């Protein structure tokens, strides 16, 4: 209980205890990305050759097109991917082969 006139405050002079938040967030995001890649069946973060609808074939590192801070698992059917500057929906991939 806080006495009248006392004010609670944050101590910014000492570092926080335990793991730093940014490192923890990065670790959680990597785990979420790995889970999403496994769920979609695509080698996200790896060099691939992908064939899209219409016969277009592109090579490069498969990545998420949008750099969302948090990955939402209920959105995976709308996920946009990219290889270099080419952005496409996951549903447009006809075939994807990991090259590395």
C-alpha positions as a printed Julia matrix, in Angstrom:
100×3 Matrix{Float64}:
  0.0     0.0     0.0
  1.27    3.49   -0.83
  0.94    6.25    1.74
 -0.76    9.5     0.76
  1.68   11.83   -0.96
  4.01    9.0    -2.09
  4.24    8.35   -5.77
  5.28    5.14   -7.46
  7.84    5.56  -10.2
 10.05    3.69  -12.59
 13.76    3.4   -11.96
 15.44    4.07  -15.32
 18.93    4.19  -13.82
 19.29    0.42  -13.4
 18.94   -2.15  -16.18
 15.89   -4.46  -16.06
 16.29   -7.85  -14.43
 16.33  -10.97  -16.6
 16.29  -11.18  -20.38
 16.07   -7.96  -22.32
 12.72   -7.52  -24.06
 14.06   -7.01  -27.58
 16.07  -10.24  -27.53
 13.07  -12.13  -26.17
 10.82  -10.65  -28.89
 13.33  -11.64  -31.61
 13.48  -15.18  -30.26
  9.68  -15.46  -30.11
  9.35  -14.04  -33.64
 11.88  -16.55  -35.02
  9.95  -19.39  -33.37
  6.63  -18.07  -34.76
  8.17  -17.74  -38.24
  9.48  -21.32  -38.09
  6.05  -22.57  -37.0
  4.37  -20.61  -39.8
  6.83  -21.97  -42.39
  6.15  -25.52  -41.2
  2.38  -24.96  -41.24
  2.44  -23.5   -44.78
  4.98  -26.04  -46.0
  7.3   -23.38  -47.46
 11.01  -22.95  -46.64
 10.75  -19.33  -45.51
 14.19  -17.8   -44.99
 15.91  -20.15  -47.44
 17.01  -19.93  -51.07
 14.31  -21.39  -53.34
 13.12  -21.73  -56.91
  9.38  -21.01  -57.01
  6.95  -21.43  -59.87
  3.94  -19.14  -59.66
  0.58  -19.29  -61.43
  1.09  -18.51  -65.1
  4.44  -20.3   -65.3
  6.63  -17.53  -63.87
  9.75  -19.02  -62.21
 11.79  -16.99  -59.74
 14.84  -17.78  -57.62
 16.04  -16.21  -54.4
 15.45  -16.15  -50.66
 11.8   -16.69  -49.76
 10.68  -14.15  -47.15
  7.54  -12.61  -45.72
  6.56   -9.58  -47.78
  5.26   -7.65  -44.8
  7.43   -7.01  -41.77
  4.66   -7.33  -39.19
  5.82   -6.98  -35.6
  3.72   -9.98  -34.56
  2.74  -12.9   -36.74
 -0.94  -13.68  -36.48
 -1.59  -17.4   -36.95
 -5.2   -16.9   -38.07
 -4.01  -14.85  -41.1
 -1.83  -17.5   -42.76
 -4.18  -17.93  -45.74
 -3.59  -14.25  -46.61
  0.21  -14.32  -46.14
  2.14  -12.4   -48.76
  5.6   -13.68  -49.6
  8.44  -12.24  -51.61
 11.56  -13.25  -53.43
 13.74  -10.2   -54.0
 11.3    -7.49  -55.18
  8.62   -9.89  -56.44
  5.66  -10.01  -54.02
  2.95  -12.67  -54.3
  0.34  -14.5   -52.25
  1.2   -17.89  -50.82
 -1.77  -19.27  -52.78
 -0.07  -18.28  -56.07
  2.76  -20.77  -55.61
  2.41  -23.82  -57.83
  5.74  -25.38  -56.87
  8.56  -24.42  -54.51
 11.94  -26.17  -54.31
 14.56  -25.39  -51.67
 17.98  -24.82  -53.26
 20.27  -24.7   -50.21
